[in-house]
């Protein structure tokens, strides 16, 4: 069992940066494949970024590639999402998610078994 808690959301202007953090409780965090997802009002939840358990490989949605960076610190049971050059369309609730598997289907929400409660990110144009 893993409990996830996001922090670092907020209200920023377009072009600004923001860093989201997700801390996990429970054991074996270093064995989990981790992802960030987001959901904008009236839209389905969408994949943003993911990282392997060891941190050696990362994956990104095309819409954020080159602007967002996912990282993790297994010693701190934490995963991060650095968001640069934010755009109005990045406005959403951002969720941290954990998968006990390899993450092969990382772009599918069903891959992940544990989800945080979400953090609001609002970007004003």
N, C-alpha and C positions, 0 to 999 in steps of 0.2 A: 504494500500500500504506500502510495506517495501522495503527499499533499503539496500543492503548488500555490505560491502567493506572488502575484505580480506587483510591481511598484514602479514609480517613475513617470507615469503618465502626466499629461497636463495640456495646457493651452499655449500654443506657440504660433508665430507668424510663419508664413511660407518662406522657405529658404533656411529656416533655423534647424537646429539639431536637438535631439532628445535621446536619452538612453533609458531603455526599459530593463528592469531586473526581474528575475524570477528565482525565488529561493524555494528549495524543496526540503520537506521534512521526511524522515524515514531513512531507511538504510539503502545502500546499493544505488545511490544516485548515479555513480560513475558508470553503471551498466545500462542506463537508460538512453535511448535515442530521444533527442529533444527537438521540439519545434515551436515556432511562433505562428499563430494564425490571427486573422482579424475579421471583424464583421462590421460593416457600415450599415447605417439605418436602411431598412428595406431591402437589404441584399443578403445573399448567403455568406456563410463563413468561408473565407478563402485562405489558402496556404500563403505564408510569407517567407519563412526561412526555416532551415533545419540543420542539425549538426549531429554527427555521429557521437557515440558514447565516449570515444577517446579524444574527440575534438579534431581529428585529423582530416576530416572532410566536411564541407558545408554545401548547402543547397539553397537556391533562392528562386523566388518567383521572378519572372521577367520584369514585372512592374517595379521591383525594388532593387534589382541587381545593379551593383555599382553605387548605390546610395546607402543601403543598409548592410550592416555586418553583424552576424551572429557569432557569439563566442561563449565559452563555458569555463568555469573554474570548479573542477570536481572536488577540490579540497574545501571549497566553501559551499558546496551543494547549490551552485548557482549557474544560471544561464542568462546571457545578456543579449539585447538587441540595440545596437547603436544605429540611430536613424539620422542621416544627414540630408541636407537639401530637401527638407520636407515639403510636400505639396498638399494642396487643399484635398485632393482625392485620397490622401493617406489618412484622412479623418476616419476613425473607427474605434471600436473596442478591441484591444489586443489581448490575445489569450496565449498563455504558455501551455504546452502539452507535452506529455511524456509517453513514450512507448517502450515496453519491456522487450520488444523484438528488435530485429536488425534495422528496421526503418525502410525496408525495401519499397513499401508503398507510402512513402513519406508525404506524398501529395494528396493522400486520401485521409479524411478525418477519422475513418474507422481504424486506421493504423494505431491511433493514440488511445490509451486507456484512461489516462488521468489528465484533467484540465484544471486550470486555475479559474478564478472568478472573473478575471478580466481587468484591464486598465484602460481608461478612456484617453485617447489621444485626439486632440482637436487642433486642426491647422487652419488658421484664418488666412484668407487671400488678401 
